[in-house]
């Protein structure tokens, strides 16, 4: 087995900075969303459901799109369900799985939190990326995320 190629200085700087970012960014986003009454993860689930046909998704598809494990998405959806924001129903075609369905109240809460979400996304990340780099960076990060989920 051959030894892995050492990182170049730029690769090392990128890798270390990415490590710091994946730990620091969620805390900053959660802080930004704290005044909305929903966490960043809860908001992401509400947003994904709001964009889905009929405002419903299979739990497994919702977990994959949110980048969460099956057990984590169950806890998030159950928590949102306690507040009347999401309902769970047996999937219509094969009663083995469940669908998560965004309620009217869930849509209202998501829409009320959306300005904070957009402000946070712009302030923390998007406004700091030069516009000419955005398309390539978006494609690259999407490909990386798709490979991991």
Secondary structure, 3 states (H helix, E strand, C coil): CCCCCCCCHHHHHHHHHHHHHHHHHHHHHHHHHHHHCCCHHHHHHHHHHHHCHHHEEEHHHHHHHHCCCHHHHHHHHHHHHHCCCEEEEECCCCCCCEEEEECHHHHHHHHHHHHHHHHHHHHHCHHHCCHHHHHHHHHHHHHHHHHHC
